[in-house]
Amino acid sequence: MPEFTLDCGNIEGRLSFDALPAIVRGYIEAAFFTGVRFWPVDGEPFEVEEVGFLDLDPEGLEQMKTDALRFWIENRRDIAAAIEAAPEYDLTRAGHDLWFSRNGHGTGFWDRGLGDIGERLDAAAAKMGECDLFAEPAPPGWRVLVEQFETPPLTDTECATLAALIRESP
């Protein structure tokens, strides 16, 4: 992903963002990098420029966290193999690639020289279906929402697997 710095608003926003698992941070960064749109009732949609992490709706944040974490849980072996195969590859990049592959942005897991691993991860991301970020006015600014089907929360088994993954991750 080209140089991009997500606006986290303030120090508390930065600390909250930095506390997220790397794959979630990468997923959120890529989502904002690809743009947040507003669809006015009358007129053409346009990209909203002045939005960042603190504008993300709490339910949308939970959806994004759950999607990225569930993907990591379900594809942990292939993600670990990708990281092992390519020293510059890490969980943050896997989060970027999850967003890009899921939404057909012309780059993603398949584009990293990972061979069969990248192809499997790309196919798994595509199965999730596309989603997008959109904005609605929320004076004094915007509220950013995630447009996708509702994501069920992680199960107890998924949470236990995730705890083990977090302990083992660099």
C-alpha positions as CSV (number, residue, x, y, z in Angstrom):
1,M,0.0,0.0,0.0
2,P,1.5,3.4,-0.9
3,E,2.3,5.7,2.0
4,F,-0.9,6.4,3.9
5,T,-1.4,7.5,7.4
6,L,-4.8,7.1,8.9
7,D,-6.1,10.1,10.8
8,C,-6.8,8.9,14.3
9,G,-8.0,12.3,15.5
10,N,-6.1,12.7,18.8
11,I,-3.8,10.8,21.2
12,E,-6.7,8.8,22.6
13,G,-7.7,7.8,19.1
14,R,-4.2,6.8,18.2
15,L,-3.8,4.7,21.4
16,S,-7.2,3.0,20.7
17,F,-6.2,2.3,17.1
18,D,-2.7,1.0,18.1
19,A,-4.2,-1.3,20.7
20,L,-6.0,-3.3,18.0
21,P,-4.4,-6.4,16.6
22,A,-2.2,-5.7,13.6
23,I,-4.5,-7.5,11.1
24,V,-7.4,-5.3,12.2
25,R,-5.3,-2.1,11.9
26,G,-4.2,-3.1,8.4
27,Y,-7.8,-3.9,7.4
28,I,-9.1,-0.5,8.7
29,E,-6.2,1.4,7.1
30,A,-6.9,-0.2,3.7
31,A,-10.6,0.6,4.0
32,F,-10.0,4.3,4.6
33,F,-7.2,4.3,2.0
34,T,-9.7,3.1,-0.7
35,G,-12.1,5.9,0.3
36,V,-15.3,6.8,2.1
37,R,-18.2,7.9,0.0
38,F,-21.4,9.9,0.6
39,W,-24.4,9.4,-1.5
40,P,-26.6,12.5,-1.5
41,V,-30.3,12.0,-2.2
42,D,-30.1,14.3,-5.2
43,G,-26.8,14.4,-7.1
44,E,-23.7,12.4,-7.6
45,P,-21.8,10.5,-4.8
46,F,-18.5,12.0,-3.8
47,E,-15.6,11.0,-1.7
48,V,-15.4,12.4,1.8
49,E,-11.9,13.5,2.6
50,E,-11.9,14.7,6.2
51,V,-12.7,11.4,7.9
52,G,-10.7,9.1,10.1
53,F,-10.7,6.4,12.7
54,L,-12.7,8.4,15.3
55,D,-15.5,8.9,12.8
56,L,-16.0,5.2,12.4
57,D,-19.3,4.1,13.9
58,P,-18.8,1.8,16.9
59,E,-20.9,-0.9,15.4
60,G,-18.9,-0.6,12.1
61,L,-15.7,-0.9,14.1
62,E,-17.0,-4.0,15.7
63,Q,-18.0,-5.5,12.4
64,M,-14.5,-4.7,10.9
65,K,-12.7,-6.2,13.9
66,T,-14.8,-9.3,13.8
67,D,-14.4,-9.8,10.1
68,A,-10.6,-9.4,10.2
69,L,-10.2,-11.5,13.3
70,R,-12.5,-14.3,12.0
71,F,-10.5,-14.3,8.7
72,W,-7.3,-14.7,10.7
73,I,-8.7,-17.5,12.8
74,E,-10.1,-19.4,9.8
75,N,-7.0,-18.9,7.7
76,R,-4.3,-18.9,10.4
77,R,-2.1,-21.6,8.7
78,D,-2.0,-19.9,5.3
79,I,-1.4,-16.5,6.9
80,A,1.5,-17.9,9.0
81,A,2.9,-19.6,5.9
82,A,2.7,-16.3,4.0
83,I,4.6,-14.5,6.8
84,E,7.2,-17.2,6.9
85,A,7.6,-17.3,3.1
86,A,8.0,-13.5,2.7
87,P,10.0,-11.7,5.4
88,E,8.5,-8.3,4.5
89,Y,5.0,-9.7,4.9
90,D,3.2,-9.4,8.2
91,L,-0.2,-9.3,9.8
92,T,-0.7,-5.6,9.0
93,R,-0.2,-6.4,5.3
94,A,-2.5,-9.4,5.6
95,G,-5.2,-6.9,6.9
96,H,-4.6,-4.7,3.9
97,D,-4.8,-7.6,1.5
98,L,-8.0,-8.8,3.2
99,W,-9.7,-5.5,2.4
100,F,-8.3,-5.3,-1.1
101,S,-9.0,-8.9,-2.1
102,R,-12.5,-9.0,-0.5
103,N,-13.5,-5.9,-2.5
104,G,-11.8,-6.6,-5.8
105,H,-9.4,-3.6,-5.7
106,G,-7.0,-5.1,-8.3
107,T,-4.4,-6.1,-5.7
108,G,-4.3,-8.3,-2.6
109,F,-3.2,-11.7,-1.5
110,W,-2.9,-13.0,-5.1
111,D,-0.5,-10.2,-5.9
112,R,2.2,-10.8,-3.4
113,G,4.2,-13.6,-5.0
114,L,2.9,-16.1,-2.5
115,G,1.8,-18.7,-5.1
116,D,-0.9,-21.2,-3.9
117,I,-1.0,-19.6,-0.4
118,G,-1.9,-16.2,-1.9
119,E,-4.5,-17.8,-4.2
120,R,-6.2,-19.6,-1.2
121,L,-6.2,-16.5,0.9
122,D,-7.6,-14.5,-2.0
123,A,-10.4,-17.0,-2.6
124,A,-11.2,-17.1,1.1
125,A,-11.4,-13.2,1.2
126,A,-13.6,-13.1,-1.9
127,K,-16.1,-15.6,-0.3
128,M,-16.8,-13.0,2.4
129,G,-18.5,-10.7,-0.2
130,E,-17.8,-7.1,-0.8
131,C,-18.3,-4.3,1.7
132,D,-17.6,-0.6,1.7
133,L,-17.3,2.5,3.9
134,F,-19.8,5.3,3.5
135,A,-20.4,8.5,5.4
136,E,-23.5,10.2,6.7
137,P,-23.7,13.7,8.0
138,A,-23.3,13.8,11.8
139,P,-22.8,17.4,12.8
140,P,-20.2,18.8,13.2
141,G,-18.7,16.3,10.8
142,W,-19.4,12.8,9.5
143,R,-20.2,9.3,10.8
144,V,-18.5,6.5,8.9
145,L,-20.5,3.3,8.5
146,V,-19.7,-0.1,7.1
147,E,-22.0,-1.3,4.3
148,Q,-22.2,-5.1,4.5
149,F,-24.3,-7.9,6.0
150,E,-24.3,-8.0,9.8
151,T,-21.4,-10.0,11.2
152,P,-22.2,-12.4,14.0
153,P,-19.9,-12.0,17.0
154,L,-17.0,-14.4,17.6
155,T,-18.0,-17.6,19.3
156,D,-16.3,-18.8,22.5
157,T,-14.3,-21.3,20.5
158,E,-13.1,-18.5,18.1
159,C,-12.2,-16.3,21.1
160,A,-10.1,-19.1,22.5
161,T,-8.3,-19.6,19.2
162,L,-7.8,-15.9,18.8
163,A,-6.2,-15.6,22.3
164,A,-3.7,-18.4,21.3
165,L,-3.0,-16.6,18.0
166,I,-2.3,-13.3,19.8
167,R,0.0,-15.0,22.3
168,E,2.0,-16.6,19.4
169,S,2.1,-13.6,17.1
170,P,5.3,-11.5,16.9
